[in-house]
Amino acid sequence: MARVCCFNLAQQTITFGPLANQVLIGTGPFTVTAALTTTATSGLPVTFVSLTPDVCRVSGLNEVLLMVGQCIIRVEQAGNNQFAPAPAVYRSFSVLVRVFLPLIVR
């Protein structure tokens, strides 16, 4: 029979700064710049997940913009045998379209 034991796991939090709006046209995958400073107090790696996969996708630290709209990112840290899972942090930004106005020369 397996023995079940309860441990007091240390708590952790995630620090994740704001994300700037992005322009869809002419924008390839970009690094989530706030990701470079996103940390869990445990020092464990965090994971980025898009909650709006029709608008944006996440692959590692890269964000791929797919269409105009609101992109919502969830950052999570699942914990381990020493740390409890961190409460998820959510950030959003707008994916905008660049408007080109015609140049009229007279």
TAHU-V806007 format. One record per run of one state. SS is the DSSP state (h for helix, s for strand, l for the rest). FROM is the first residue (numbers start at 1). TO is the last residue. If there is no record, write none. Layout:
ss->SS from->FROM to->TO
ss->SS from->FROM to->TO
This chain:
ss->l from->1 to->9
ss->s from->10 to->10
ss->l from->11 to->13
ss->s from->14 to->15
ss->l from->16 to->21
ss->s from->22 to->23
ss->l from->24 to->29
ss->s from->30 to->31
ss->l from->32 to->32
ss->h from->33 to->37
ss->l from->38 to->38
ss->s from->39 to->40
ss->l from->41 to->46
ss->s from->47 to->50
ss->l from->51 to->55
ss->s from->56 to->59
ss->l from->60 to->61
ss->s from->62 to->65
ss->l from->66 to->68
ss->s from->69 to->77
ss->l from->78 to->82
ss->s from->83 to->83
ss->l from->84 to->85
ss->s from->86 to->96
ss->l from->97 to->106
